[in-house]
Structure formats: C-alpha cells, structure tokens
C-alpha cells in the first residue's frame, strides 16, 4: 500500500489527520509540511524549534543602532496635515 504522503516531510491533510501522532513525532526532528489541494498549507515544527525561531534577538534600540541606514543623513519630511476626524 502506497503512502499518501508526498515524501518524508510532506503530508496531505487527510494523511496528517490519520497519522497525527506520526506527524508530531517526525516534527521533533524536521519540519513537516501539510498540503491542501497539492499546495503547501501549513508547517508543523517542534515547540523547541518554534521557540528558537520566535525568540527575541535583542531590543528595538539595538536593532536601530545596528541599522545600515544609521548615519545615512536621510532627509525625512513630516507631513503637517490636519488631524483626521475620528468619527469618520
């Protein structure tokens, strides 16, 4: 019997539903793509991988200080329009 998965890391929605435990187990070592109508729809990753990818890597101030545009002497002009009516 042939698997409905496209490869070791890609699953159809139906096969992912039928074998959710296996999808979760495999996601511990590699991201698992779930396809819908033949197109990638979602990716299942381990909680550890998710934390690593979404962890803050410094403050906004540090990000701005390291910007390649810092010291570029950009001439940014602020618009001085009238405030908009919040009732609209």
NORWOGI-V627420 format. One record per backbone hydrogen bond with DSSP energy under -1.0 kcal/mol. CO is the residue of the C=O (numbers start at 1). NH is the residue of the N-H. Records with the same first field share a line. If there is no record, write none. Layout:
# NORWOGI-V627420
CO->NH + NH
This chain:
# NORWOGI-V627420
7->10
9->33
11->35
12->16
13->17
14->18
15->19
19->23
20->24
21->25
22->26
23->27
26->29 + 30
27->46
32->44
33->11
34->41 + 42
35->13
36->39
39->36
42->34
44->32
46->50
47->51
48->52
49->53
50->54
51->55
59->63
60->64
61->65
62->66
64->67
67->70
69->72
74->76
85->88
